[in-house]
Amino acid sequence: MATFQRGQLLIGLRHSYHLVEPAHRRTNNVWIASLENGPSSIHPEKVVIKTAKEVLLQNETRHLNMLRGNHRIRQMIDTIESPHSIVLEYAEEDL
């Protein structure tokens, strides 16, 4: 499993993301990131990036696809090949 660092740039299939901060103090596999919209972006969109072993991400991706459109589930919006990660919607509160 990859180790993330603050400010790291990750390239997804749809967008690029800059890591801002870990989502939790005790783990390094879930991060808050900003969507890279170019230099003119005043308020970058926040997303959640999660990394894990590839088999676990495949399983989670399959479940998220089955629950696509459910407003109670954080939706997957992108995937990152290296390091294997998924990009999820950001919400200020727990869903």
Number of C-alpha atoms within 10 A of each C-alpha: 12 13 8 18 14 13 13 11 17 20 16 19 10 9 15 17 25 22 21 18 18 19 16 11 8 8 9 17 17 21 23 22 27 22 20 17 14 9 6 7 10 8 9 15 14 20 23 25 27 20 22 17 12 14 10 11 17 15 10 15 16 12 11 17 11 10 15 13 11 10 9 9 14 19 18 20 15 18 21 20 12 11 19 18 24 22 24 20 15 18 11 6 5 8 8
